[in-house]
């Protein structure tokens, strides 16, 4: 099993939110993210501080910055794969 790096974990968390119509409660997000609760809350704090997500009435909501992160991440991965890096 290959460990995910920080950028992959952030992408995975944002993708889970996106797949749930850009809005999800914390507990299901924690479960689906497949990381420890301590690690999850550290990542969540970082995502909130960087404004990739916001808290909204007991939910975590994907922001435009979060959507842009997913787009840029996808572009970078495509570039890497295209050149076999």
RAHU-V850665 format. One record per pair of residues at least 6 apart in sequence whose C-alpha atoms are under 7 Angstrom apart, sorted by the first residue. I is the first residue (numbers start at 1). J is the second residue. Records with the same first field share a line. If there is no record, write none. Layout:
I=J + J
This chain:
11=70
12=33
13=33
14=62 + 66
17=23 + 24 + 62
18=62
22=61 + 62
23=59 + 60 + 61 + 62
24=59 + 60 + 61
25=58 + 59 + 60
26=59 + 60
30=37 + 40
47=53
48=54
51=65
52=62 + 63 + 65 + 66
53=60 + 61 + 62 + 63 + 66
54=60 + 61 + 62 + 63
55=61
